[in-house]
Amino acid sequence: MHANIGDMKTLSFLPVLAAIMCSALAAQQVTDFRRPGDVIRIEVKFDGPDANKIKSIVLYLSAVGSIPGNQIGFQNGFGGDWTDAASPHTFETEVKIPANVATGDYKLSINARAEAGSTQYVAGDQFHLPLFHIKNERSFVPPTVTVTERR
């Protein structure tokens, strides 16, 4: 079987197209950072037969991945305060990003308390919400230490 010239041109173009697509994806860098002191505001709506039983919720954000080496001892998770419903089945709540949070991507979780019982909802599992990108300019690299006994 012989390939014609048009097929060979198409086949030789595919690696070039793949390289262009990969470089375009690599060029897409995060530019929408949240910083310590910023407030993340969230609206949560519940639906279903027991939606009216949810009495309060709290937000929690946890880091996805490890803490940068220059932020030893920084927080990798933080949360807000318990919030009651703003209207039936709807909660309007917020969480302030603390000063000592580590730079990274954070996933949102929602803890919900009912009249009897509680549950947790996690971004990517029960609802869809992109990661929050947090950038903290502060750093701490533990200095070396020398310890000697004094007599």
Buried (B, 14 or more C-beta within 10 A) or exposed (E): EEEEEEEEEEEEEEEEEEEEEEEEEEEEEEEEEBEBEEEBEBEBEBEEEEBEBBBBBBBBBBBBEEBEEEBEEBBBEBBBEEBEBEEEBEBEBEBEBBEEBBBBBBBBBBBBBBEEEEEEBBBEEEEEEEBBBBBBEEEEEEEEEEEEEEE
